């Protein structure tokens, strides 16, 4: 993993309609194999990097709740939108 840590809202279909703030790396190097066994290597950046980290967490048995630094930002989506609007004003 590389880049800097960026805190942003995150949600998951495993925990529907809920959101929270999670810090993720802004760039990650990915190495693995595709579905036919061919080696793949690429760098994911920005939102793509967040998605890769989120999905890798699932492979390790974690959900975004495990990455939250504070439960204060954990809310239903409608409440979370209101919270974010207040924080940016």
C-alpha positions as CSV (number, residue, x, y, z in Angstrom):
1,X,0.0,0.0,0.0
2,X,1.2,3.5,-0.7
3,X,-0.1,7.0,-1.0
4,X,-1.6,8.9,1.9
5,X,-4.5,8.0,4.2
6,X,-7.8,9.7,3.2
7,X,-10.9,9.6,5.4
8,X,-14.2,9.3,3.5
9,X,-17.6,7.9,3.9
10,X,-18.1,4.2,3.3
11,X,-20.9,1.8,3.2
12,X,-21.4,-1.9,2.3
13,X,-24.1,-4.2,1.0
14,X,-23.3,-6.4,4.0
15,X,-24.6,-3.7,6.3
16,X,-27.3,-2.1,4.2
17,X,-28.3,1.6,4.5
18,X,-25.5,2.4,7.0
19,X,-22.5,4.6,6.6
20,X,-19.4,5.6,8.5
21,X,-16.1,7.4,8.0
22,X,-13.1,5.1,7.1
23,X,-9.5,6.0,6.4
24,X,-8.0,4.2,3.4
25,X,-4.9,4.5,1.3
26,X,-5.2,6.7,-1.8
27,X,-3.1,4.3,-3.9
28,X,-2.5,0.5,-3.7
29,X,-0.4,-1.9,-5.8
30,X,-2.3,-5.0,-6.6
31,X,-0.8,-8.3,-7.7
32,X,-2.7,-11.5,-8.2
33,X,-4.2,-13.9,-10.8
34,X,-7.3,-13.5,-12.9
35,X,-10.0,-16.1,-13.3
36,X,-8.0,-18.0,-15.9
37,X,-4.8,-18.0,-13.9
38,X,-3.0,-15.2,-15.7
39,X,-0.9,-12.9,-13.5
40,X,-2.2,-9.4,-13.1
41,X,-0.5,-6.3,-11.7
42,X,-1.8,-2.8,-11.5
43,X,-2.0,0.2,-9.3
44,X,-5.4,1.3,-8.1
45,X,-5.8,5.0,-7.2
46,X,-8.5,7.2,-5.7
47,X,-12.0,5.6,-5.5
48,X,-10.7,2.4,-7.2
49,X,-8.1,2.0,-4.4
50,X,-10.8,2.4,-1.8
51,X,-12.9,-0.3,-3.4
52,X,-9.9,-2.7,-3.7
53,X,-9.1,-2.3,0.0
54,X,-12.8,-2.7,1.0
55,X,-13.1,-5.9,-1.0
56,X,-9.8,-7.3,0.3
57,X,-11.1,-6.7,3.8
58,X,-14.0,-9.0,3.0
59,X,-11.6,-11.7,1.9
60,X,-10.0,-11.4,5.3
61,X,-13.4,-11.5,7.1
62,X,-13.7,-7.8,7.9
63,X,-16.3,-5.1,7.1
64,X,-15.9,-1.4,7.0
65,X,-17.1,-1.1,10.6
66,X,-13.8,-2.8,11.7
67,X,-11.9,0.1,10.1
68,X,-13.8,3.0,11.6
69,X,-11.8,5.0,14.1
70,X,-14.9,6.4,15.8
71,X,-18.4,5.1,16.2
72,X,-19.6,8.8,16.2
73,X,-19.8,8.7,12.3
74,X,-21.8,5.5,12.2
75,X,-25.4,6.3,11.0
76,X,-28.2,5.4,8.7
77,X,-27.6,6.9,5.2
78,X,-30.2,9.7,5.6
79,X,-28.8,10.7,9.0
80,X,-25.3,10.4,7.6
81,X,-26.1,12.8,4.7
82,X,-27.4,15.3,7.2
83,X,-24.2,14.9,9.4
84,X,-21.9,15.4,6.4
85,X,-23.8,18.5,5.2
86,X,-23.4,20.1,8.7
87,X,-19.7,19.2,8.8
88,X,-18.9,20.9,5.4
89,X,-20.8,24.1,6.2
